Amino acid sequence: MTLTCGIDVGGTKILGGVVDPEGTILTELRVDSPASDPAAIEAAIAGLVKALAAQHEVTAVGVGAAGYVDKARSNVMFAPNIAWRDVPMRAELEAELGLPVVVENDANAAAWGEFRFGAGEDVDDLLLVTVGTGVGGGLVLDGELYRGAFGVGAEIGHMRMVPGGVLCGCGNRGCFEQYASGSALVREARDAARGGSLLARTLLDMAGGEVDRITGPLVTQAAQAGDPFSIEQLADLGRWLGEGIASLTAVLDPGAVVIGGGVSEAGELLLDPIRRGFHAQLTGRGHRPELTIRKAELGNRAGLIGAADLARR
């Protein structure tokens, strides 16, 4: 049985695991992500791989990186939320580890994981939308991971939704993720609470009266407990997501859209508004086959599993 190591690098944590050919994680470790220090990130990745390889014989390593990865799956060219600029990650890790390394965008890796082992196993064309700190995207077309001419395809979080809108970490204004992400959810909830909105009173009380303690999980918790304001915040987020997915569907025509990322834990409180926003804006609605919008099945391990499988392939 061939075992590979998958690493998922995010802005706050680095998750690593040893994965078998069926997508099962045999061993898992995690460390905090030193997002402002590229050298420290690579050292943390190498340390995780060495710790995992001490427990299992691994043949290759797949790294899911939250940034633009070149066509050769070698260099991280740019990342909006991590201090990566033209980093030759594959070469440096291979020299350190003595193992073959594949570097892939984290959302692409997660899309591949869901396609191979999760919510997309029954379709050939899948769009993954990850809703967390930002909005990520991964695309499988005709059973193959789509990467674009230069390796940076499916960066859906940075399509412009609002000309001259909210400034994004990528340097542009009005990007999709500034309106349809967990960060956007928190920003809007905090603004309402800071402005003294009575509607936000229950949420603010749950945060101990401190606006800065309002988080995405807290909004979800309040919504699940029936707080009307928090339910409405998730509904507004879902509308943005649904409208964006309708535009993407006009171009890509996937068979299924899978919603992943931390905010997807809100379940139907988010999925129902996404579906409503999608149906309201879908071109040719009522006269075309319609895709299904589903919650991801692999959770925050999709990127790890997908990266490990890509390394094996």
MARVOFI-894276 format. One record per residue: residue in three letters; x negated, y, z of N, C-alpha, C, O in turn. Coordinates in steps of 0.02 Angstrom, whole numbers, plus 50000, padded with zeros to 5 digits. Each point is the difference from the previous one (the first is absolute). Layout:
N
ALAXYZXYZXYZXYZ...
//
This chain:
313
MET499584994050000500425006050000499565006250000499575000950044THR500545003549907499615006049994500285005550044500595001749995LEU499005001050048500215005450045499675006549979499405000149983THR500985005350019499735006649985500185004750057500454998750039CYS499205006849963500105005050052500345006149968499785002649949GLY500754999750083500345006049978499925005550051500064998850060ILE499805007349916499915005850043500475005549976500015001549940ASP500375001350105500465005549984499775006250039500045000250061VAL499725004849901499725006150031500505005649997500205002149946GLY500015000450111500465005650004499695005950036499424999850020GLY500975005449988499755006050032499924999350075499625003850031THR500724991350000499974999350073499714993250022499754999550056LYS500304995449902499754993450020499724996349940500175001549942ILE499414993650072499754995349949500194993150023499814997850055LEU500564998749904500264993350015499654995049956499955000949940GLY499804993750090499664994849962500274993250017500234998850056GLY499744996649896500244993250013499714995049950499805001849945VAL500194992050075499824994449956500654996949975500444998450039VAL499615000949894500634998149968499894993849957499514999549963ASP500964995750041499954994049959500365001049934500315005249990PRO499664990049963500315000949934500755000850000500295002249951GLU500054996050104500725000850005500205006750030500595001350012GLY498925003050001500155006650029500085000050075500245004950028THR499554989850005500054999650073499375002950032499444998249981ILE500655006250067499435002950037499804995150055500414998450044LEU498974999349955499764995350049499715003450062500094997750056THR499585007849933499705003950054500055007449982499935001949942GLU500195002350108500105007149987499655004250053500014998350059LEU499685007249920499675004750045500165007149976500155001049942ARG499815003950104500085006949980499575004650042499834998550058VAL499995007149912499625005250035500285006849980500355000549950ASP499495004650089500205006849981499615002249938499444997849989SER500875006549971499695002449939499675006850011500355004850017PRO498994995749975499675006550005500075003849934499535000749962ALA501085001950025500195002449934499575005749975499975001249939SER499715002550105499615005849978499274998349984499625004549982ASP500194989250025499304998149991499954993949954500094994450023PRO499775006649912499984994349953499514994650020500154994049992ALA499265007950033499514994950020500264995850058499894994050002ALA500445009350045500284996350057500564995449978500094994650029ILE500305007449921500534995649975499704993749971500234994550015GLU499255006249943499684994149971499694995650053500024993949995ALA499685009150055499714996050055500554996250036499894994250020ALA500695008949990500554996650033500264994349958500164994650026ILE499905006549908500224994649955499514994150003500214994350008ALA499155007249986499494994750001500014996350067499934993950001GLY500175009750053500044996750065500594995350005499944994550027LEU500635007749947500594995650000499884993749959500164994550023VAL499575006349917499884994249957499514995250034500124993949999LYS499365008650030499514995650033500324996350059499864994150010ALA500565009350028500334996750056500484994549975500044994750031LEU500315006749915500464995049972499634994249968500204994250007ALA499255007449957499614994749967499644995550051499814994449983ALA500115008150077499714995750053500484994650022499794995050029GLN500865006049958500514995250020500234995549943500234994450012HIS499705008049926500224996249941499505001049944499675005249995GLU500274989849962499575000749941500395003649945500444997149968VAL499395009250020500355003949949499565000649939499395000350005THR500935000049936499635000049937499995006949966499595001149956ALA500865003450063500035006649969500405004650046500344997850046VAL499595008749940500335005150041500395004749955499755002449949GLY500874999050070500415005049966500145005750047500214999050057VAL499665007249920500105005950041500555004349969499945002149943GLY500594999150095500525004649979499845006850029500015000950061ALA499855004049896499785006650021500525005249982500265000149944ALA499895004350103500515005249989499715005849960499895005550026GLY499984993249909499715005149957500014997849928500264994849983TYR499445009349974499954998649929499404995449988499435001950015VAL500694992249959499484995149988499914999249924500494999749964ASP498895000150013499884999949928500214993449969500164995250035LYS499835004649898500234994349962499614993650017500284994549997ALA499095006350020499574994250015500124997350070499674995150020ARG500795007950017500134998050070499365000250040499834995350037SER499815010249955499355000650031499935006350042499804999750058ASN500355006149913499885006550033500665003250022500494999849964VAL499505003050096500575004150023499845007249978499545003250027MET500844999349925499865006549970500245005850042499685005350003PHE500894993750031500315005650036500534997250047500334995049984ALA499755008150073500544998350046500265006550031499605004050025PRO501064997149975500275006250027499975000450076499985005550028ASN500024988750006500055000150073499414996850036499994999550061ILE499514998249900499384997050028499425003349963500065001849942ALA499374999050092499445003749972499604995849951499394999050008TRP500954998549939499664996349946499965004349938500515002449976ARG498884998549998499895003449937499454996449963499415000450019ASP500784995949927499514996449958499564995450042499385000549998VAL500934995050038499654995350044499924993249964500504997049982PRO498895000550007499894993549967500114994350050499534996450018MET501085002750003500154995650056499834992849986499734996650043ARG500445000949897499874992949987499264998450004499814995250033ALA499775008849934499284998650000499725000350070499594995750019GLU500625009250020499735000750067500224994350045499604997550040LEU501035000449955500234994550042499704993349978499834995950042GLU500105003049893499694993849977499284999550024499774994650020ALA499875011049980499314999950024499974998450075499544996750023GLU500955005850013500014998950073500244993050018499754997050048LEU500745000449914500334993850020499744993849964500064994450026GLY499655006449914499794994349961500584995949973499934994049988LEU500645009250003500604996749973500285004349943499905006049999PRO500454990849952500345003949949500555004350032500374997750044VAL499695008549933500495004750028500425002949943499735001949947VAL500914998650063500465003549955500315005650039500254999050056VAL499755007149916500325005850032500615001849959499965000649939GLU500605000350095500635001749966500375005250040499945000350062ASN500445003949905500445004750035500454996150048500254994749983ASP499865008050077500364996350051500724998549980500264994650014ALA500085010249954500694998849979500034994949944500474996049997ASN499045004149957499974994849949499924993150031500334995249980ALA499225004450070499904993750034500634997650035500174994149998ALA500195010650033500634998250034500534997849950500374995250012ALA499665008249930500474997949948499854992949977500464996049990TRP498905002650001499824993249979500184994950054500234994549984GLY499665007250079500184995550054500754998550000500204994250007GLU500225011049987500724999049999500224996149938500464995950003PHE499225005349940500164996449938499824992650006500394995849978ARG499045002750051499784993050003500344996150056500154994149991PHE499955009250067500204996250059500595002950037500204997350052GLY500095008349925500515003450039500645001449963500284995649967ALA499965010650037500665001849975500064999949924500555000349974GLY498894999449991500025000249927499864993449966499855000049940GLU500184994550096499824993649970500464997949943499804995849959ASP500805007050037500484997849949500045004549939500424999049957VAL499145006050038500015004549942499315000449968499504998350032ASP500495003949905499365001049966499785007349999499425001549987ASP501065003050027499865007249998500235003150066500595000050016LEU498935002650021500145002350068499675006750012499435001249980LEU500945003350053499725006350024500034999950076500534999350030LEU498895001350002499975000750072499945007450018499575003549972VAL500854998850074499965006850025499864999450075500424997750038THR498995004549983499824999750070500115006950031499755005049976VAL500644995150078500195006350033499695000050070500254996850046GLY499225006949960499655000750064499805007250010500405004549990THR498974996650028499745006850005500105003749934500205005849999GLY499674990849946500155002549933500464995249964500344995950032VAL499685004749902500384995349958499514996749952499675003549961GLY500294990050042499574996249954500414996149951500604998950010GLY499084999149936500364996049950499554994649972499395000949994GLY500914993649989499664994549966500474997149949500614999650012LEU499134998249931500424997949945499744993549970499424999449983VAL501034995850010499864993849965500454999749938500615000450006LEU499094999049936500364999649936499844993449965499414998449991ASP501114997949990499904993649966499524995450038499604996549971GLY500465003850096499614995550041499285002050012499624996250029GLU500195009849948499325002350010500005006850035500435004149988LEU499084996950056499935006350035499815005449950499504999449964TYR500905006050034499865005549954499555005050035500155002250056ARG499304999649910499515004550030499875006249959499695004750024GLY500544995549914499905005949958499324999849965499604995550012ALA500295009549945499395000149960499375000950042499474997649982PHE500595005950074499425001650041500044997150071499585001650042GLY500934994349971500064996750065500445003750049500094997550056VAL500195008249926500365004150049500745000749982500325005050017GLY499964989949950500715000149985500434999050062499754997950052ALA500895003749941500514998850052499895004250063500234998150053GLU499435007649941499945004650057500635004350005499985006049990ILE500574990750027500655003449997500075005450052500405004749991GLY499244994850064500065005050053499805007049978500165004950034HIS499484995549910499755006549978500315002349934499715004249966MET500864993050017500395003149946500355006150029500244999850057ARG499805005549905500285006350026500764999749999500304998749948MET500005002650110500725000150006500275007250005500555001449976VAL499065003150055500235006850012499455004849978499505000750035PRO500575002649907499495004849979499875005450053500475003150025GLY498904997949992499825004950050500214998150071500065004450043GLY500064989249969500264997750064499464999450054499495003549998VAL500634992050049499564999150058499314997849977499934995849956LEU499555007350074499314998249983499854992950021500164997950056CYS499534998349898499854993050012499264999150015499595004349982GLY500234990350051499304998550014499584999149938499395000650003CYS500924998149940499644999249937499805006749970499615000249952GLY500665005250074499855006749974500545003149959499995006049987ASN500504990149991500565002549961500595001650046499984998650060ARG500535004349912500605001850038500614996249972500064998949940GLY500384999250106500644997049981499984992749983500444997549967CYS499044998950057499944992849986500564996150034500275002050052PHE499904992449917500534995550025499904998550074500485000150038GLU498904998549983499904997850069500105005650051500064998750060GLN499955007549917500145005550046500745000650017500195003950044TYR500234992249923500725000150013500294993150016500564999550025ALA499064995349961500284993250006499564995450042500024993949991SER499605008950055499544996050041500175000550074500435003950021GLY499224992050019500085000650072499775006750026500285002750048SER499215000149921499775006750019500535005249988500105004550041ALA500264994949903500545004749985500574999250051500295004950022LEU499864988949995500524998750050499835003450066500435003250031VAL498954996049991499795002950064500005007749995500215003450047ARG499544999249897499975007349992500695003150006500085005050035GLU500414992249931500685002850001500324999450069500335004650023ALA499574989750010500284999050067499695004850050500355002950041ARG499004997949955499665004650047500205007349987500105003850047ASP499974998049889500205006949984500695001550029500115005550027ALA500354989749967500675001150028499985000650076500325004350029ALA499294991350003499955000350073499655006450023500215003150049ARG499274998849915499635006150019500445006249991499935004950036GLY500524994849914500445005749987500605000350047500415004549994GLY499634990950053500535000150050500664997149977500525001350030SER499474994649917500614997049975500314995550053499674995550028LEU500965005649987500354995850048500084992949973500044995250039LEU499985004149895500074993449970499404995650017500074993950005ALA499345009250004499394996250015499894998950074499484997450020ARG501015004550021499904999950072499874992950026499554999050042THR500834996149935499914993250025499304997449983499674996950042LEU500125004449897499334997849979499465003450041499524996850021LEU500565009749992499515003650040499994997450071499464999450030ASP501114999049997500034997050068499634993450002499644998550048MET500444997549899499654993649997499245001049997499624995650020ALA500175010249954499295001549996499755003650063499455002750000GLY500954997250052499805003150062499985007649997499655003250039GLY500734999649914500015007349993499415002949963499945006149995GLU499614989649979499415002349965500064998649925500034994349979VAL500005011149983500114999449928499464995549967500164995949957ASP499225005050063499464996249969500014992650015499624996249971ARG500825001750074500074992850014500554996849958500144994150007ILE500175009849949500484997249953499614996649944499605003249965THR500504990350027499654996149950500514996449955500594999950014GLY499164997249932500434996249956500344994250035500604999249994PRO499024996650043500324994650037500535002450049500504996750011LEU499385009250020500495002750047500645002049964500554998850025VAL499395004249915500595001749961500394993649982500614999850005THR499024995149975500334993649984500354997150061500574997649996GLN499095002650061500294997450062500645003850017500504996950019ALA499485009749975500605004050016500564998649952500584999650020ALA499254999549916500524998549950500324993250014500604999349995GLN498994995850022500274993450015500445000050062500434995750009ALA499465009350036500415000750060500625004249986500415001050045GLY499665001449893500615003549981499965007649999500515003349993ASP498894999650015499935007350000500175002849931499644998449952PRO500885005650041500205002549933499465004049965499924999449939PHE499715004750098499485004149969499464995549969499795001249944SER499994993850093499474995649975500254995849942499624998749952ILE501004999150050500294996449944499995004349937499844997749946GLU500335008750063500015004749943499305001249973499915000849940GLN499594999550105499315001049977499784994149956499695001049948LEU500474992950073499834994149959500395000049935499744997949948ALA500895004450054500405000349940499715004949949500004998749940ASP499765007050085499715005049956499354997349969499875000949940LEU499734995750101499404996849974500174994849947499674999749948GLY500844996350066500214994949952500245002949935499884997249946ARG500475008650057500225003249938499415002049957500014998949940TRP499485004250090499405001849963499694993749967499825000149942LEU500134994650097499704993949974500424997249942499724998049949GLY500945001750060500434997349949499975003949935499984997149946GLU500005009550059499975004249940499334999149964499974999749939GLY499494999850100499354998849970499974993249966499724999349946ILE500564995650086500014993349971500414999849936499824996449953ALA500725007550044500405000349938499595002849943500044997549944SER499565007750070499575002849948499474994949978499864999349940LEU499854997350107499504994949983500314994349961499684997249955THR500935001050061500354994649964500115001749927499984995749957ALA500155010750030500105002149931499374998849958500054999049939VAL499375000950092499374998949965499794992750002499784997349949LEU500304999550109499694993550011500484994149992499794994549981ASP500855006550035500514994749995499814993650037500004994749969PRO499825005750096499834993950037500614995750015500575002449996GLY499314991350021500544995650018500215000850073500574998550018ALA498965003850023500145001150071499545005550026499445000849977VAL500825002950072499605004850037499974997650072500514998750031VAL498895000749994499894997750069499775005950042499525003549981ILE500824997750074499835005550045499604997450058500244995950040GLY499145006449966499564998050054499765005950040500275005549994GLY499224993550047499755005350043500365000450066500534996950008GLY499195006850038500275000350067500715002550005500394997650041VAL499815007249916500675002950005500534994949977500585000750018SER499224994349944500484994949978500294996050059500494996549992GLU499195004150067500274996550059500685002750020500354996950040ALA499855008849933500675002750012500534995749966500605000850015GLY499214994749941500474995449969500545003449959499865004549961GLU500764993450050500565002649960500135007450012500315003249958LEU499474999550098500075007250012499615004049948500165005849987LEU499334991249985499635003149946500194997149932500065003849952LEU500034989750044500134996849936500665002249969500045001149940ASP500494999550100500655002149973499965007049968500245000849944PRO499475004250089499925006549968499564999849938500125003749952ILE499374992050048499584999349940500444997549942499975002749945ARG500434992250068500424997249947500505005249975500145000449940ARG500155003550106500485005149979499665005449957500275002049948GLY499145000350074499645005049961499794997349933500025003649950PHE499794990250048499814996749938500584999749951499945002049942HIS500634995450081500584999249955500265006749976500245000549943ALA499715004750098500255006649980499595003149944500255004149962GLN499114993950032499555003249952499774995549944499645002249955LEU500544991450046499764995349950500285001649931500615000549992THR498965000449959500215001449932500364993949971499754994350005GLY500845006849966500384994649969500344995450050500184994449983ARG499915008150079500314995850051500694997549976500385003749969GLY499764990150047500624996949978499964996849932500464996449980HIS499005004949983499934997349933499334996649990499774999249943ARG499924998750111499354996649995499944995250059500325001250052PRO499294993549941499864995850059499645004150053499585004149984GLU500604994750078499695003950054499564995650044500174994350016LEU499275008550002499534996650043500274999450071500505003250018THR499174992850022500164999650071499475003850040499415000149982ILE500815002950073499555003550045499994996150065500514999250033ARG498904998549986499924995350055499485002450050499565003949983LYS500494993750077499485001250050499434995049990500124994249985ALA499275008250023499424995649996500044994550052500295000950053GLU499414993449932500024994350045499354999150040500014997150054LEU499435005349920499364998550031499795005450050499484999250033GLY500915006149974499845005250049499335003349986499805000749943ASN499865001250111499365003649991499424995449983499435002249998ARG500714991449989499484995349980500004998749924499594996149976ALA500865007149988500044998949928499355001949965499774996349956GLY499935009350064499385002249968499434995250014499604998549955LEU500354999250106499484995250018500074993549959499524997649971ILE501104999850026500124993749964499895001049926499694995749967GLY500555009850005499905001349929499275000949982499774997449949ALA499865006350092499285001049986499624993450002499574998849958ALA500604996950090499674993550004500154995849939499564996549975ASP501065003750001500194996149941499665002749937499804996149957LEU500145010550038499655002949942499274998050001499704998749947ALA500005001050112499304997850004499934992749977499514998249967ARG500974997750050499994993049979500064999349924499684995849969ARG500755008550001500124999649928499415002949960500025000149938
//
